[in-house]
Structure formats: structure tokens, C-alpha cells
Amino acid sequence: MAFVITSPCKDEKAAECIEVCPVDCIEEGKDMFHIDPDVCIECGACEAACPVQAIYMEDEVPETEREYIGENKAFFE
């Protein structure tokens, strides 16, 4: 289980999450950031730092944002 970045990040890309990640698991995509589930250590630093509240634990992603779980995984394939 890892954190997932959802729609509030789309086109926002504030980057505070990247600055606080101790394992550098967040990468910039075309229109938003993505968290590498194989590298994420689930520390929660990114979730707390996100100014647009776009980051959730995978099992806590709101139903309306669930598509971002697949998009995040696909980004790292």
C-alpha cells in the first residue's frame, strides 16, 4: 500500500510533496505528480505537505478519485 496523488494536483503541481519526501519516490508527470508505489515508505510526509489535499493512502482514496490509483501505477510501468 502506498500513497496516491489525485485530481487536485492535476495542472497544480505545487511540488511541496517532492521537497519533503525522504526517499524521492515522487516523480513529475505531464500534468501532475505520481508516487512510485515500489519506493514509497508510507511515511505520510507528502500528505501533510500537500497544499491542495490531493494525496491519500491507496485504500482511503475517495470513490470519485479511484481512477488515479490505476493512473499512478501505469505511470511507473
Rosetta blueprint (number, residue, H / E / L):
1 M L
2 A L
3 F E
4 V E
5 I E
6 T L
7 S H
8 P H
9 C H
10 K L
11 D L
12 E L
13 K L
14 A L
15 A L
16 E H
17 C H
18 I H
19 E H
20 V H
21 C L
22 P L
23 V L
24 D L
25 C L
26 I E
27 E E
28 E E
29 G L
30 K L
31 D L
32 M L
33 F E
34 H E
35 I E
36 D L
37 P L
38 D L
39 V L
40 C L
41 I L
42 E L
43 C L
44 G L
45 A H
46 C H
47 E H
48 A H
49 A H
50 C L
51 P L
52 V L
53 Q L
54 A L
55 I E
56 Y E
57 M E
58 E H
59 D H
60 E H
61 V L
62 P L
63 E H
64 T H
65 E H
66 R L
67 E H
68 Y H
69 I H
70 G H
71 E H
72 N H
73 K H
74 A H
75 F H
76 F L
77 E L
